[in-house]
Amino acid sequence: MRGGEYTDMYLEAVGRTLRAIREQEMDRILEVAELMADEIAEDKLIHVYGTGGHSIMGAEEMFMRSGGLVPINPIWDQGMSLIFGVKIVERVSGYAKTMIEYYEVNDGDLLIIISIPGINAVTVDAALEAKSRGAVVVGISSKEFCDQVPHGHAARHPSNRSLSDVADIFIDTHVPFGDVSVEIPGCKARVAPLSTIAHAFIVNSLVVETAGILASRGIEPPIWISQNIPGGDEENQRYYQAYRHRVKGL
């Protein structure tokens, strides 16, 4: 096999996934972008929760990112971060309620939940708790993954429901079951996950569409710029001062 062929296979899988999102999920992306624009126009925050050791990166991608929206309130949860060890608590029932309460997800708010499989206790509990408090819940996950994990599996929510079942709006990442994409002869397991790239594409699509909607309404989109370019610190300082008492991550 020539050098780089496996990378080409991965590139093809990434391309298929992103095209499927663009072709099949755009209506829901635009629907959510309208809701996000409404929240920002009303000077409200957009809550984001990555409910897993790698799903958390989807929330990180939305927070204080160059070219990203300012009014993002990430639910920073050490229990979901691999930085603090691999024994994350994504399977612990009831845990999410405390996080949703602490980050003050309330009536009329918008919560985006990002999960690779969309089946764990924290994922489903977070959605149910936020909805019970009157929030609108957007789920970003793989429908194929949600559907193919057997009922009764230890990773599943006790109700066997998935994020695709309980979210008010569900955006499918089109990531395959198991989140792997390349098969190598002589290697028992497939390799090359797709979820992180899919999550980043979806959340940044939400950002650009939201910014476009706000601009079309005559509202300047609040956008972070790189602190590594001249004037970056000074430009961002006004946003930091405006939001540091409202966004716990600031």
C-alpha positions as CSV (number, residue, x, y, z in Angstrom):
1,M,0.0,0.0,0.0
2,R,1.3,3.4,-1.0
3,G,2.0,5.9,1.8
4,G,-0.9,8.1,2.8
5,E,-3.7,5.9,1.5
6,Y,-5.2,5.4,5.0
7,T,-5.1,9.2,5.4
8,D,-7.0,9.5,2.1
9,M,-9.6,7.0,3.3
10,Y,-10.0,9.1,6.5
11,L,-10.3,12.3,4.4
12,E,-13.0,10.7,2.3
13,A,-14.9,9.6,5.4
14,V,-14.7,13.1,6.9
15,G,-15.9,14.6,3.6
16,R,-18.9,12.2,3.5
17,T,-19.8,13.1,7.0
18,L,-19.7,16.8,6.5
19,R,-21.6,16.7,3.3
20,A,-24.3,14.6,4.9
21,I,-24.6,17.2,7.6
22,R,-24.8,20.0,5.1
23,E,-27.3,18.2,2.9
24,Q,-29.6,16.7,5.6
25,E,-29.3,18.8,8.7
26,M,-29.3,22.4,7.3
27,D,-33.0,23.0,8.1
28,R,-32.4,22.2,11.8
29,I,-29.1,24.2,11.9
30,L,-31.0,27.2,10.6
31,E,-33.8,26.7,13.0
32,V,-31.4,26.6,15.9
33,A,-29.5,29.6,14.6
34,E,-32.7,31.6,14.6
35,L,-33.2,30.7,18.3
36,M,-29.7,31.6,19.1
37,A,-30.1,35.0,17.4
38,D,-33.3,35.6,19.4
39,E,-31.4,34.8,22.6
40,I,-28.6,37.2,21.8
41,A,-31.0,39.9,20.7
42,E,-32.7,39.6,24.1
43,D,-29.3,39.8,25.8
44,K,-29.5,36.2,27.0
45,L,-26.8,33.5,27.2
46,I,-26.7,30.3,25.2
47,H,-25.8,27.3,27.4
48,V,-23.7,24.5,26.0
49,Y,-22.9,21.2,27.7
50,G,-20.5,18.6,26.3
51,T,-21.6,15.4,28.2
52,G,-18.6,13.1,27.8
53,G,-14.8,12.9,27.8
54,H,-14.5,13.9,24.2
55,S,-17.9,15.4,23.6
56,I,-16.8,18.2,25.9
57,M,-14.6,19.5,23.1
58,G,-17.7,20.5,21.2
59,A,-18.6,22.9,24.0
60,E,-15.0,24.1,24.2
61,E,-15.1,24.9,20.5
62,M,-17.9,27.3,21.1
63,F,-16.4,29.2,24.1
64,M,-14.2,32.2,23.8
65,R,-13.1,31.1,20.3
66,S,-11.6,33.5,17.8
67,G,-14.5,34.1,15.4
68,G,-17.0,32.7,17.9
69,L,-20.0,34.1,19.6
70,V,-19.4,35.9,22.9
71,P,-22.7,35.1,24.9
72,I,-21.8,31.4,25.3
73,N,-22.1,29.9,28.8
74,P,-20.3,26.5,28.8
75,I,-21.2,24.1,31.5
76,W,-17.7,23.3,32.7
77,D,-17.9,19.9,34.4
78,Q,-14.7,18.3,35.8
79,G,-16.7,15.0,35.9
80,M,-16.8,15.0,32.1
81,S,-13.2,15.9,31.5
82,L,-10.5,13.4,30.8
83,I,-8.0,15.9,32.3
84,F,-9.1,14.7,35.7
85,G,-8.9,11.0,34.9
86,V,-10.7,8.5,32.8
87,K,-13.3,7.6,35.4
88,I,-15.8,10.2,34.1
89,V,-19.3,10.1,35.5
90,E,-21.3,10.2,32.3
91,R,-23.2,7.1,33.4
92,V,-24.2,8.4,36.8
93,S,-28.0,9.0,37.1
94,G,-29.0,12.2,38.8
95,Y,-25.6,13.9,38.4
96,A,-26.7,16.2,35.6
97,K,-29.5,17.8,37.7
98,T,-26.9,19.6,39.9
99,M,-25.0,20.9,36.9
100,I,-28.1,22.3,35.3
101,E,-29.1,24.0,38.5
102,Y,-25.7,25.4,39.2
103,Y,-25.4,26.9,35.7
104,E,-28.9,28.4,36.1
105,V,-30.5,26.9,33.0
106,N,-34.0,28.3,33.4
107,D,-37.3,29.0,31.7
108,G,-37.0,30.4,28.2
109,D,-33.2,29.5,28.0
110,L,-31.5,27.6,25.2
111,L,-29.3,24.6,26.1
112,I,-27.2,22.8,23.5
113,I,-26.2,19.3,24.5
114,I,-23.3,17.7,22.6
115,S,-22.8,13.9,23.0
116,I,-21.0,11.4,20.7
117,P,-23.4,8.5,21.4
118,G,-26.3,10.4,22.9
119,I,-27.3,7.6,25.3
120,N,-25.6,8.2,28.6
121,A,-27.4,9.0,31.9
122,V,-25.9,12.5,32.2
123,T,-26.8,13.3,28.6
124,V,-30.4,12.3,28.9
125,D,-30.8,13.6,32.4
126,A,-29.4,17.0,31.4
127,A,-32.0,17.3,28.6
128,L,-34.9,16.2,30.8
129,E,-33.9,18.5,33.7
130,A,-33.5,21.5,31.4
131,K,-36.9,20.8,29.7
132,S,-38.6,20.5,33.1
133,R,-37.2,24.0,33.9
134,G,-38.7,25.4,30.7
135,A,-35.6,25.5,28.6
136,V,-35.4,24.6,24.9
137,V,-33.0,21.7,24.4
138,V,-30.9,21.2,21.2
139,G,-29.3,17.8,20.9
140,I,-26.2,17.2,18.7
141,S,-25.3,13.5,18.4
142,S,-25.3,10.5,16.1
143,K,-28.7,9.1,15.4
144,E,-27.1,5.8,14.2
145,F,-25.2,5.6,17.5
146,C,-28.3,6.4,19.5
147,D,-30.3,3.7,17.8
148,Q,-27.8,0.9,17.7
149,V,-26.6,0.6,21.3
150,P,-28.8,-2.2,22.7
151,H,-31.4,-1.4,25.3
152,G,-30.2,-2.4,28.7
153,H,-26.6,-1.7,27.9
154,A,-24.6,-0.3,30.9
155,A,-23.8,2.9,29.0
156,R,-27.5,3.7,28.4
157,H,-29.8,5.9,30.4
158,P,-32.0,3.7,32.7
159,S,-35.0,4.6,30.6
160,N,-33.2,3.5,27.4
161,R,-34.1,6.8,25.9
162,S,-31.6,8.7,23.8
163,L,-30.8,12.4,23.2
164,S,-32.6,12.0,19.8
165,D,-35.7,11.0,21.7
166,V,-35.9,13.9,24.2
167,A,-34.3,16.9,22.5
168,D,-36.7,19.6,21.2
169,I,-34.5,19.9,18.1
170,F,-32.0,17.2,17.2
171,I,-29.0,17.6,14.8
172,D,-27.6,14.4,13.6
173,T,-23.8,14.3,13.3
174,H,-24.0,11.3,10.8
175,V,-21.2,9.7,12.7
176,P,-21.2,5.9,12.4
177,F,-21.9,3.5,15.2
178,G,-18.7,3.3,17.3
179,D,-17.3,6.6,15.9
180,V,-14.7,5.0,13.7
181,S,-14.2,5.2,10.0
182,V,-11.1,3.4,8.6
183,E,-10.5,-0.3,8.4
184,I,-6.9,-1.5,8.2
185,P,-6.0,-5.1,7.3
186,G,-4.4,-6.8,10.3
187,C,-5.8,-4.3,12.7
188,K,-8.8,-5.8,14.6
189,A,-10.4,-2.5,15.5
190,R,-11.3,0.3,13.1
191,V,-9.6,3.6,13.7
192,A,-10.0,7.3,13.0
193,P,-13.0,8.9,14.9
194,L,-15.2,11.5,13.2
195,S,-17.2,13.0,16.0
196,T,-14.9,15.9,17.0
197,I,-14.7,17.1,13.4
198,A,-18.5,16.7,13.0
199,H,-19.2,18.6,16.3
200,A,-16.9,21.4,15.3
201,F,-18.5,21.7,11.9
202,I,-22.0,21.8,13.3
203,V,-21.3,24.3,16.1
204,N,-19.4,26.6,13.8
205,S,-22.2,26.4,11.3
206,L,-24.5,27.5,14.1
207,V,-22.2,30.4,14.8
208,V,-21.9,31.7,11.2
209,E,-25.6,31.3,10.6
210,T,-26.5,33.1,13.8
211,A,-24.0,35.9,13.0
212,G,-25.6,36.2,9.6
213,I,-29.1,36.4,11.0
214,L,-28.1,39.0,13.6
215,A,-26.4,41.1,10.9
216,S,-29.5,40.9,8.7
217,R,-31.5,42.3,11.6
218,G,-29.2,45.2,12.0
219,I,-27.6,43.8,15.2
220,E,-23.8,43.7,15.5
221,P,-22.9,40.1,16.2
222,P,-20.8,39.9,19.4
223,I,-17.7,38.0,18.2
224,W,-14.4,37.3,20.0
225,I,-11.3,38.1,17.9
226,S,-7.9,36.6,18.3
227,Q,-5.9,38.0,21.3
228,N,-2.8,37.2,19.3
229,I,-3.4,40.0,16.7
230,P,-2.8,43.7,17.3
231,G,-5.8,45.2,19.0
232,G,-7.2,41.9,20.0
233,D,-6.9,42.3,23.8
234,E,-8.4,45.7,23.6
235,E,-11.4,44.7,21.5
236,N,-12.2,41.7,23.6
237,Q,-11.9,43.6,26.9
238,R,-15.3,45.2,26.4
239,Y,-16.9,41.8,26.0
240,Y,-15.0,40.4,29.0
241,Q,-16.2,43.3,31.2
242,A,-19.8,42.9,30.0
243,Y,-20.0,39.1,30.5
244,R,-17.6,38.1,33.2
245,H,-20.2,38.4,36.0
246,R,-22.7,36.3,33.9
247,V,-20.6,33.6,32.3
248,K,-19.1,31.4,35.0
249,G,-16.2,30.4,32.7
250,L,-15.1,34.0,32.5
